[in-house]
Amino acid sequence: MHLPDWTKKYKEPHTDIRRIGNGFYKYEVSFVYSKTKKRTEKKTIRLLGKLTEKDGFIPSSKDRLRRMSDELPQVDIKTFGVYHLFSDLMKEEIASLKAAFVDEQSEGLLSFSMMRWAYQTPIKRATYYHSHDFCSEEWRTKNMSDKTISLNLRWFGENREKVVGWMRTLLSDVPEDEQNFVLMDSTHAVSVSENLSINAKGYNPDFDLDKQIRLMYLFSAQMKQPVYYRLINGNITDVKSMMLSVKEMNIKDKVVFIADKGFFSAENVAMMEEEKLSYIIPLKRNNSFIDFSPLKRGDFKKEMQYFIFQDRIIWYYAYQKGNYKLITFLDEALRIKEERDYLSRIESHPEEYSKNKFDENLHHFGTLSMIYDMDIPKKEETGKKSKKKKPEKEKPLEQTVYESYKQRGEIETMFDSYKNYLDADVSYMQNRYVLEGWLFANFIAMMAYYKLYVRLRQAEILSKYSPKDIIEQAKAIHKMKIKGAWHRSELTEKTRRLFAKIGIDYLN
């Protein structure tokens, strides 16, 4: 069909100009190969607008509304502190996410992850927070609707292999001879969705009978942060799911499963031995495998070794029962506290506590016993001598077992932040793949939360400020637009000093 020359300047890639009656119209089109006809066919997607020689291109009302929905609302005062804090904490991860995924995907994910981190927002309220936060000037500069967020999360949920490929990079920058153990643990989250096939009634420490999903996590002992997660059916036990998680991350020789005190059974240990998994399993003090006889000797310290952990002396002795390797640790500071607590309850609860029972358990107080199977990774000799660092004294295996187990507390802190701070203990997701993407966004939010936690601990102000306190203070820092340029709002010297302590600069 012949078209007037004046219409040709409106012809763009993936568009088509058509004459209908006496009018000219512009359409969006696509080209799809037909297997049956064995040729490429042109398909019309939608009408974009009308063309006239006098007025040029006149967008259709529907297309104008569509384009308007993609535009951010005009907001001249935006929260800046949250974006600046999050992007500083996560600068390495942000760079690697942008390298692994296209900008629209990564920026949409980062924006929603930050909204979860700062506001614990569900999908339906993220649009408002995004448009009123300065991240919308840097990431995903188009409007984020409920639909675009869900579609973006679903894409990540459907592309698990690419997500895992990115998670592997979290450990790849650590020198091989410096890598420490990656600890493994799991948690449960209630799922009230009726449309998921993965939520089911299963065991959890809270004895909650609601349907649940399970989340397996890997936690880097050296980096002090989570490095992997996986969604598991709610009725699958840890042992069954551990091996597949290890295989997916390809770090079998560095994983240690840290169990809780209710995990031990001959069957569970046998399954881990069969899969050649390293493990540390604490035992309840009434377990018959524990040998308390060395502690009954008055001069027991002559036969024992010790190490210092967090300014406390930890005594220990190792032994074997059948095929099981065991270590019993004694923390005397804890022993004194437990003895005092027990004796103080004899008067208040005589039906449960007595001096005779105290005498029977005298050698149990302050102890921690574990069954384990793990090795210390050996550093390879390079033949080069470092002039800067003195060679570190090699820790005994028993100390490594103890310190590795104590890091379970850090993992539990992470889980608590996940469930409580992120308000992620109950899931209402109806689509498996959107749920997978939502969990990925929460995983990134959790990394940012824990990085902030570590900075507060390193600055020795964790007793005064929680991560939530810092995030709330960051929300009070804004940027406003003056004559087209953004300017940061004022902040007090006290606030500036507080953020400086954790390495965050708000001077610019």
C-alpha positions as CSV (number, residue, x, y, z in Angstrom):
1,M,0.0,0.0,0.0
2,H,1.4,3.4,-1.0
3,L,1.8,5.8,1.9
4,P,2.5,9.6,1.6
5,D,6.1,10.6,2.2
6,W,5.1,12.7,5.3
7,T,4.1,9.5,7.2
8,K,7.5,7.8,6.8
9,K,9.2,9.8,9.5
10,Y,6.8,8.2,12.0
11,K,7.9,4.7,11.0
12,E,10.0,3.1,13.7
13,P,11.3,-0.4,14.4
14,H,8.4,-2.8,15.3
15,T,5.8,-0.4,14.1
16,D,3.6,-0.3,11.0
17,I,1.8,2.6,9.3
18,R,-1.6,1.7,7.8
19,R,-4.2,3.6,5.8
20,I,-7.7,2.9,6.8
21,G,-10.3,4.8,4.8
22,N,-9.1,8.4,4.6
23,G,-7.0,8.1,7.8
24,F,-3.5,6.9,8.7
25,Y,-2.8,4.9,11.8
26,K,0.3,3.6,13.6
27,Y,0.4,0.1,15.1
28,E,2.9,-1.8,17.2
29,V,3.8,-5.1,15.5
30,S,6.0,-8.1,16.1
31,F,7.5,-10.7,13.8
32,V,7.1,-14.4,14.7
33,Y,8.3,-17.4,12.8
34,S,5.5,-19.9,11.9
35,K,6.5,-23.5,12.0
36,T,3.5,-24.6,10.1
37,K,3.9,-22.0,7.3
38,K,7.7,-22.1,7.6
39,R,8.0,-18.3,7.3
40,T,8.0,-15.2,9.5
41,E,4.7,-13.6,10.0
42,K,3.8,-10.1,11.1
43,K,1.5,-9.8,14.1
44,T,-0.3,-6.7,15.2
45,I,0.0,-6.0,18.9
46,R,-2.0,-2.8,19.5
47,L,-2.9,0.6,18.0
48,L,-0.5,3.3,19.1
49,G,-2.3,6.3,17.6
50,K,-3.4,8.3,14.6
51,L,-1.3,10.3,12.1
52,T,-2.3,13.6,10.4
53,E,-0.1,15.8,8.2
54,K,-1.0,18.9,10.3
55,D,-0.8,17.5,13.9
56,G,1.6,14.6,13.3
57,F,1.3,11.6,15.7
58,I,-1.6,11.7,18.0
59,P,-1.4,8.9,20.6
60,S,-4.5,6.8,21.2
61,S,-6.2,7.4,24.6
62,K,-5.4,3.8,25.6
63,D,-1.7,4.0,24.7
64,R,-1.4,7.4,26.4
65,L,-2.8,5.8,29.6
66,R,-0.3,2.9,29.3
67,R,2.6,5.3,28.9
68,M,1.4,7.4,31.8
69,S,1.2,4.3,34.0
70,D,4.9,3.7,33.3
71,E,5.9,7.2,34.4
72,L,6.8,7.9,38.0
73,P,4.5,10.4,39.7
74,Q,6.0,13.8,40.3
75,V,7.5,13.7,43.8
76,D,10.0,16.5,44.7
77,I,10.9,15.3,48.3
78,K,12.1,11.7,48.5
79,T,13.5,9.6,51.3
80,F,17.3,9.4,50.7
81,G,18.8,7.8,53.8
82,V,17.4,4.3,53.2
83,Y,18.7,4.1,49.7
84,H,22.1,5.5,50.6
85,L,22.4,3.1,53.6
86,F,21.3,0.0,51.6
87,S,23.4,0.7,48.6
88,D,26.5,1.3,50.7
89,L,26.0,-2.0,52.7
90,M,25.3,-3.9,49.5
91,K,27.6,-2.2,47.0
92,E,29.5,-5.4,46.0
93,E,26.3,-7.5,45.7
94,I,24.5,-4.7,43.8
95,A,27.4,-4.7,41.3
96,S,27.4,-8.5,40.9
97,L,23.6,-8.5,40.5
98,K,23.8,-5.9,37.7
99,A,26.5,-8.0,36.1
100,A,24.5,-11.2,36.3
101,F,21.1,-9.9,35.2
102,V,19.8,-7.2,32.8
103,D,19.2,-3.8,34.4
104,E,15.4,-3.9,34.4
105,Q,15.4,-7.2,36.2
106,S,18.1,-6.5,38.7
107,E,16.9,-2.9,39.5
108,G,13.4,-4.1,40.0
109,L,14.6,-6.8,42.4
110,L,16.9,-4.4,44.3
111,S,14.1,-1.9,44.6
112,F,11.6,-4.4,46.0
113,S,14.3,-6.0,48.3
114,M,15.1,-2.6,49.7
115,M,11.4,-1.9,50.3
116,R,11.1,-5.3,52.2
117,W,14.3,-4.4,54.1
118,A,13.2,-0.9,55.2
119,Y,9.4,-1.1,55.3
120,Q,8.6,-4.8,55.3
121,T,6.1,-3.9,52.6
122,P,3.9,-6.4,50.7
123,I,3.8,-6.2,46.9
124,K,0.6,-4.2,46.9
125,R,2.2,-1.3,48.8
126,A,5.7,-1.3,47.2
127,T,4.6,1.0,44.4
128,Y,4.1,3.9,46.8
129,Y,7.3,3.4,48.7
130,H,9.3,3.1,45.5
131,S,8.0,6.3,44.0
132,H,8.7,8.2,47.2
133,D,12.2,6.9,47.7
134,F,15.3,8.1,46.1
135,C,16.0,4.6,44.7
136,S,13.5,5.4,42.0
137,E,16.0,8.0,40.7
138,E,18.7,5.4,40.4
139,W,17.0,2.0,40.0
140,R,13.9,1.1,38.0
141,T,13.2,4.7,37.1
142,K,9.8,3.7,35.7
143,N,6.8,3.2,37.9
144,M,6.6,-0.2,39.6
145,S,3.0,-1.6,39.6
146,D,1.8,-4.6,41.5
147,K,1.8,-6.5,38.2
148,T,5.4,-5.5,37.1
149,I,6.7,-6.5,40.6
150,S,5.0,-9.9,40.5
151,L,6.2,-10.5,36.9
152,N,9.7,-9.6,37.9
153,L,9.7,-11.9,40.9
154,R,8.2,-14.7,38.9
155,W,11.0,-14.4,36.3
156,F,13.6,-14.9,39.1
157,G,11.5,-17.8,40.5
158,E,11.4,-19.5,37.1
159,N,15.2,-19.0,36.5
160,R,16.5,-20.7,39.6
161,E,19.8,-21.8,37.9
162,K,20.7,-18.2,37.2
163,V,19.9,-17.2,40.7
164,V,22.1,-20.0,42.1
165,G,24.9,-19.0,39.7
166,W,24.8,-15.6,41.3
167,M,24.8,-17.0,44.8
168,R,27.9,-19.0,44.0
169,T,29.7,-15.8,43.2
170,L,29.2,-14.7,46.9
171,L,31.9,-17.3,47.8
172,S,34.1,-17.1,44.7
173,D,35.9,-13.9,45.8
174,V,37.3,-15.5,49.0
175,P,40.8,-17.0,48.4
176,E,40.7,-20.8,48.3
177,D,43.2,-21.1,51.2
178,E,41.2,-18.7,53.4
179,Q,37.7,-20.2,53.0
180,N,36.1,-21.2,56.2
181,F,33.3,-23.6,56.7
182,V,29.8,-22.9,55.3
183,L,27.3,-23.8,58.0
184,M,23.9,-25.3,57.1
185,D,20.6,-24.9,58.9
186,S,16.9,-24.7,58.1
187,T,13.8,-22.9,59.3
188,H,10.1,-23.1,58.7
189,A,7.6,-20.5,57.6
190,V,3.8,-20.8,57.8
191,S,2.1,-20.8,54.4
192,V,-1.6,-20.2,54.3
193,S,-2.0,-20.4,50.5
194,E,-4.5,-22.9,49.2
195,N,-3.0,-23.0,45.7
196,L,0.5,-24.2,46.5
197,S,1.5,-27.9,46.4
198,I,4.7,-27.4,48.5
199,N,3.1,-26.3,51.8
200,A,2.3,-29.2,54.1
201,K,2.1,-30.0,57.8
202,G,5.5,-30.9,59.1
203,Y,7.8,-30.9,62.2
204,N,8.9,-27.6,63.6
205,P,10.2,-26.6,67.0
206,D,7.1,-24.5,67.8
207,F,4.8,-27.5,67.3
208,D,2.7,-25.4,65.0
209,L,0.2,-27.6,63.1
210,D,-0.4,-25.0,60.3
211,K,0.8,-25.9,56.8
212,Q,4.4,-24.7,56.3
213,I,7.2,-24.4,53.8
214,R,10.8,-25.0,54.8
215,L,13.9,-23.0,53.9
216,M,17.4,-24.4,53.8
217,Y,20.2,-21.8,54.3
218,L,23.9,-21.8,54.0
219,F,25.8,-19.3,56.1
220,S,29.4,-18.3,55.5
221,A,31.3,-18.5,58.8
222,Q,34.1,-16.2,57.5
223,M,32.0,-13.7,55.7
224,K,29.4,-13.6,58.5
225,Q,26.4,-13.6,56.1
226,P,23.9,-15.9,54.4
227,V,25.1,-17.1,51.0
228,Y,22.4,-19.5,49.8
229,Y,18.7,-20.4,50.3
230,R,16.4,-23.0,48.9
231,L,12.6,-23.6,49.2
232,I,11.7,-27.1,50.4
233,N,8.3,-28.8,50.8
234,G,7.0,-28.4,54.3
235,N,7.0,-32.1,55.2
236,I,10.6,-32.9,54.0
237,T,13.2,-33.4,56.7
238,D,16.5,-31.7,56.8
239,V,18.6,-34.7,56.0
240,K,16.7,-35.5,52.9
241,S,17.1,-32.0,51.6
242,M,20.7,-31.2,52.6
243,M,22.5,-33.2,49.9
244,L,20.6,-31.6,47.0
245,S,21.4,-28.1,48.5
246,V,25.0,-29.0,48.8
247,K,25.1,-30.3,45.2
248,E,23.4,-27.2,43.9
249,M,26.0,-24.9,45.4
250,N,28.9,-27.3,44.6
251,I,30.7,-26.9,47.9
252,K,30.4,-30.3,49.5
253,D,33.8,-30.3,51.1
254,K,33.2,-27.0,53.0
255,V,29.7,-27.6,54.4
256,V,29.0,-28.5,58.0
257,F,25.5,-29.2,59.1
258,I,24.9,-27.7,62.6
259,A,21.9,-29.4,64.2
260,D,19.8,-28.6,67.2
261,K,19.6,-30.7,70.4
262,G,16.5,-32.5,69.2
263,F,18.1,-33.7,66.0
264,F,20.2,-36.7,67.2
265,S,19.1,-40.2,66.2
266,A,21.1,-43.2,65.0
267,E,19.0,-43.0,61.7
268,N,19.8,-39.3,61.1
269,V,23.5,-39.8,61.7
270,A,23.6,-42.9,59.5
271,M,22.0,-41.0,56.6
272,M,24.6,-38.2,56.9
273,E,27.4,-40.7,57.1
274,E,26.0,-42.3,53.9
275,E,26.0,-39.0,52.1
276,K,29.4,-38.1,53.5
277,L,28.2,-34.9,55.1
278,S,30.1,-33.2,57.9
279,Y,28.1,-32.5,60.9
280,I,28.0,-31.2,64.5
281,I,25.1,-32.5,66.7
282,P,24.7,-31.4,70.3
283,L,23.4,-33.9,72.7
284,K,20.9,-33.5,75.6
285,R,22.7,-33.9,78.9
286,N,20.7,-37.0,79.7
287,N,22.0,-38.8,76.6
288,S,23.6,-42.1,77.6
289,F,26.5,-41.6,75.1
290,I,27.9,-38.8,77.2
291,D,30.7,-39.8,79.6
292,F,30.8,-37.4,82.6
293,S,33.3,-39.5,84.6
294,P,36.3,-37.3,83.9
295,L,34.6,-34.4,85.5
296,K,34.0,-36.3,88.7
297,R,37.8,-36.3,89.5
298,G,38.9,-33.5,91.7
299,D,42.0,-32.9,89.6
300,F,40.2,-33.2,86.2
301,K,42.0,-30.1,84.8
302,K,45.3,-32.0,84.8
303,E,44.0,-34.4,82.2
304,M,42.1,-31.8,80.1
305,Q,43.0,-29.1,77.5
306,Y,41.4,-25.7,77.2
307,F,41.0,-22.7,74.9
308,I,39.6,-19.2,75.4
309,F,36.3,-18.3,73.8
310,Q,35.0,-14.7,74.2
311,D,37.2,-14.2,77.3
312,R,35.9,-17.4,78.9
313,I,38.0,-20.5,79.6
314,I,36.5,-23.6,77.9
315,W,37.8,-27.0,79.1
316,Y,37.3,-30.1,77.0
317,Y,38.0,-33.8,76.5
318,A,37.4,-36.0,73.5
319,Y,36.4,-39.7,73.4
320,Q,34.7,-42.3,71.3
321,K,31.6,-44.4,71.9
322,G,31.2,-47.1,69.3
323,N,31.4,-45.4,65.9
324,Y,30.6,-42.0,67.4
325,K,33.2,-39.3,68.0
326,L,32.3,-37.1,71.0
327,I,33.6,-34.0,72.8
328,T,32.4,-32.7,76.1
329,F,33.1,-29.0,76.9
330,L,32.9,-27.3,80.3
331,D,32.3,-23.6,80.7
332,E,32.9,-22.9,84.4
333,A,31.3,-19.5,84.2
334,L,28.2,-21.1,82.9
335,R,28.4,-23.9,85.4
336,I,28.4,-21.4,88.3
337,K,25.4,-19.6,86.9
338,E,23.4,-22.8,86.3
339,E,24.2,-24.1,89.8
340,R,23.0,-20.8,91.3
341,D,19.8,-20.8,89.2
342,Y,19.0,-24.4,90.2
343,L,19.6,-23.9,93.9
344,S,17.5,-20.7,93.9
345,R,14.5,-22.7,92.5
346,I,14.6,-25.4,95.2
347,E,12.6,-23.1,97.6
348,S,10.2,-21.7,95.0
349,H,9.5,-25.0,93.1
350,P,10.3,-27.9,95.5
351,E,8.1,-30.2,93.5
352,E,10.5,-30.0,90.6
353,Y,13.9,-29.2,92.2
354,S,15.7,-30.7,95.2
355,K,19.2,-30.9,96.7
356,N,19.3,-34.7,95.9
357,K,18.6,-34.0,92.2
358,F,21.2,-31.2,92.4
359,D,23.8,-33.7,93.6
360,E,22.8,-36.2,90.9
361,N,23.4,-33.5,88.2
362,L,26.3,-31.8,89.8
363,H,28.7,-32.8,87.0
364,H,26.3,-31.8,84.2
365,F,26.2,-28.1,84.9
366,G,28.0,-25.9,82.4
367,T,28.7,-28.7,80.0
368,L,28.0,-29.1,76.3
369,S,28.5,-32.4,74.6
370,M,28.5,-33.1,70.8
371,I,28.8,-35.9,68.3
372,Y,30.7,-34.7,65.3
373,D,32.3,-35.7,62.0
374,M,34.3,-32.9,60.4
375,D,37.9,-32.1,59.4
376,I,39.8,-28.8,59.5
377,P,40.5,-27.6,56.0
378,K,44.3,-27.6,55.5
379,K,45.9,-24.5,53.9
380,E,48.0,-25.4,50.9
381,E,51.6,-24.5,51.1
382,T,52.5,-22.0,48.3
383,G,56.2,-21.9,48.9
384,K,56.0,-18.2,49.5
385,K,56.7,-16.7,52.9
386,S,54.7,-13.6,53.9
387,K,56.6,-10.8,55.5
388,K,53.5,-9.0,56.7
389,K,51.7,-11.8,58.6
390,K,53.0,-14.2,61.1
391,P,51.7,-17.7,60.5
392,E,48.6,-18.3,62.6
393,K,48.7,-20.9,65.3
394,E,46.6,-23.8,64.1
395,K,43.5,-24.3,66.3
396,P,42.8,-27.8,67.7
397,L,39.9,-29.5,66.0
398,E,37.9,-29.5,69.3
399,Q,38.1,-25.6,69.4
400,T,36.9,-25.4,65.8
401,V,34.0,-27.7,66.5
402,Y,33.0,-25.6,69.5
403,E,33.3,-22.2,67.6
404,S,31.5,-23.6,64.6
405,Y,28.6,-24.7,66.8
406,K,28.4,-21.4,68.6
407,Q,27.9,-19.7,65.2
408,R,24.5,-21.5,65.1
409,G,23.4,-18.6,67.4
410,E,24.3,-16.2,64.6
411,I,22.3,-18.2,62.2
412,E,19.3,-18.2,64.6
413,T,19.7,-14.4,64.8
414,M,19.4,-14.3,61.1
415,F,16.3,-16.5,61.1
416,D,14.7,-14.3,63.8
417,S,15.4,-11.2,61.7
418,Y,13.8,-13.0,58.7
419,K,10.7,-14.0,60.5
420,N,10.2,-11.1,62.9
421,Y,11.8,-8.0,61.3
422,L,10.9,-8.8,57.7
423,D,7.5,-10.0,58.8
424,A,8.1,-13.1,56.6
425,D,7.0,-15.9,58.9
426,V,3.7,-16.2,57.1
427,S,3.4,-16.4,53.3
428,Y,0.2,-15.7,51.4
429,M,1.7,-16.3,47.9
430,Q,-0.5,-18.2,45.5
431,N,2.0,-18.9,42.8
432,R,5.1,-21.1,43.3
433,Y,7.3,-19.0,41.1
434,V,6.3,-15.6,42.5
435,L,7.0,-17.1,45.9
436,E,10.4,-18.2,44.8
437,G,11.2,-14.7,43.6
438,W,9.7,-13.2,46.8
439,L,12.1,-15.4,48.8
440,F,15.0,-14.3,46.7
441,A,14.1,-10.6,47.4
442,N,13.8,-11.5,51.2
443,F,17.2,-13.2,51.0
444,I,18.8,-10.0,49.6
445,A,17.0,-8.0,52.3
446,M,18.3,-10.4,55.0
447,M,21.9,-10.0,53.7
448,A,21.6,-6.2,54.1
449,Y,20.1,-6.6,57.6
450,Y,22.9,-8.9,58.7
451,K,25.6,-6.7,57.2
452,L,24.2,-3.8,59.2
453,Y,24.1,-6.0,62.3
454,V,27.8,-6.9,61.8
455,R,28.8,-3.2,61.4
456,L,27.0,-2.3,64.6
457,R,28.8,-5.2,66.4
458,Q,32.2,-4.1,65.1
459,A,31.5,-0.5,66.1
460,E,30.6,-1.9,69.6
461,I,27.3,0.0,69.7
462,L,25.0,-3.1,69.2
463,S,23.9,-2.7,72.9
464,K,22.5,0.8,72.1
465,Y,21.2,0.4,68.6
466,S,19.6,-2.4,66.7
467,P,19.6,-2.6,62.9
468,K,16.0,-1.4,63.0
469,D,17.0,1.7,65.0
470,I,19.5,2.6,62.3
471,I,17.1,2.1,59.5
472,E,14.4,4.2,61.2
473,Q,17.0,7.0,61.6
474,A,17.9,6.7,57.9
475,K,14.2,7.2,57.0
476,A,14.4,10.8,58.4
477,I,17.1,11.8,55.8
478,H,15.5,13.2,52.6
479,K,16.5,14.8,49.3
480,M,14.5,17.7,47.9
481,K,14.4,19.1,44.4
482,I,15.4,22.8,44.1
483,K,15.4,24.3,40.6
484,G,15.7,20.8,39.1
485,A,18.7,19.6,41.3
486,W,18.5,17.3,44.3
487,H,19.7,18.5,47.7
488,R,20.1,16.5,50.9
489,S,18.1,17.7,53.9
490,E,19.9,18.8,57.0
491,L,21.0,16.4,59.7
492,T,22.3,16.8,63.2
493,E,25.9,16.3,64.1
494,K,24.9,13.5,66.4
495,T,23.2,11.7,63.5
496,R,26.2,12.2,61.3
497,R,28.6,10.8,63.9
498,L,26.4,7.8,64.5
499,F,26.4,6.8,60.8
500,A,30.1,7.6,60.6
501,K,30.7,5.0,63.3
502,I,29.4,2.3,61.0
503,G,31.1,3.7,57.9
504,I,28.2,5.5,56.3
505,D,28.9,9.0,55.0
506,Y,26.0,11.4,54.6
507,L,28.0,14.5,53.9
508,N,27.3,14.5,50.1
